Amino acid sequence: MAKTTRARAEQTIAIEASSGNVFEDLGLPQAGERLAKAELARGIRHIIEGKRWTQRRAAEVLAIAPPDVSDLMRGKLARFSQERLERFLNALDMDVQIRVRPRAAGKKQADVTVEFVSV
């Protein structure tokens, strides 16, 4: 059996700090809105999983088809508007509160954020 040796190539890997929004970091349009939808969907998924509901039960409560619940749970959000995700949260007995405030100093662009509050 012959031994092979591998030469190690020295590489410098540049590490860039995240903006806190992966969609912005990837240069995608409407990054704030995309992140808000992802966070809302994550909250919905967390609630459904916490209740240990089947997709059929979640579909009944959310008034959507089971395949739509599957898409929602897997993060396939193209067909779900932010408003629709907010209605799903209401159907799950969650209040949705929207706050509007001036852009933070030092930020180049205004943003949309989602914050879950536990009681």
N, C-alpha and C positions, 0 to 999 in steps of 0.2 A: 504494500500500500504506500503510495507516494504522498508525502506531505506537501501541502501547498501553503504558501505564505501570502498574506494580503498586505499590501502596502497601505499604510494609513495616509489618506490625503488630509492635510490640515485645511479646514474650512472655517471661515468666520461666518457665523450665523447672526444676522441682525435681528434683534428682538425689539419689537415696537410695542409701546404701551397701548392697551385697548382704550377706546373711548367710553367703554361701558355698554356699547350697543354693537353687537356683532354685525348687524345689517349695515350700519354706518361704516364699520371697519372694512366691510367687503365692497363698499361703494355702491350699494343698492339704493334705488330711489325710494322715497318715503320711508326712510329708515326708522324714524320715530314711530310712525303708524304701524309698521311691521312689528317692531318690538312690543308695542302696546297690545296688538292682537295676540302675539305669542304669549305674553304674560297673562292675558285674560284666559286664553285657552289652557295654559298651564294650571291656573287656578281652578278652572272647571274640571279638568282631568283629576286634580288633587281631591276635589270634593267627591267626585264620582267614585274614585278608587277608595277613598276613606269610608264611603257608605257601602262598599263592596257590592255595588250594583252591577248587574249584567248590562250589556249594551242595549238589550231590549228594554230593560227597566229605565235606563237613562233616556232612551229614545221616547218612551212614554211621557216622562216628566218634562223633557225639553220640547216635546211635540215635533219631533223630526224622525226620519227613517233611521233604522239601525245602521245602514251603511254610512250615513252621515255622522253618526256617533263614532264609528270606526275611524273615519277621516279626522274628526276632531281630536280623538285620543292619540292619533299618530302625528298630529301637528300639520296635517294637510289643510291649510286654512284659506286657500284661494277663494273658495265659494262662501266664506263666512265674513260678513262685514263686522266691523267693530261694534256697531249698534246691535247686531244679531247676537254676538257673544255676550254683550251686556244683558240682553233679554234672557239668555240662557242662565246667567248668574242670578237674575231676578227669579226665574223659575226654580232655582236651587235655594231660594230663601236668602239670597245675599243682596244687600243694598249696594248700589253702585253710586258713588259720589264723584262728581267731576269738579275739579278746582282749576281756575284759570288765574295765572299770575304773570307778572313781567318776566322776561328772559333773565336768567342769572347773569350778573356781570362776569365778563371774561368768556362767556360762551358765544361762539360765532353764530349759532343758529338756535332758534327756539325749538323745543322738543315736546314730545308727548310721553308721559310716564304712567306706569301703573304701580300702585302700592296696595298690598293686601294688609288689612288691619285685623288683628285678632282681638277678641274681647275676653 
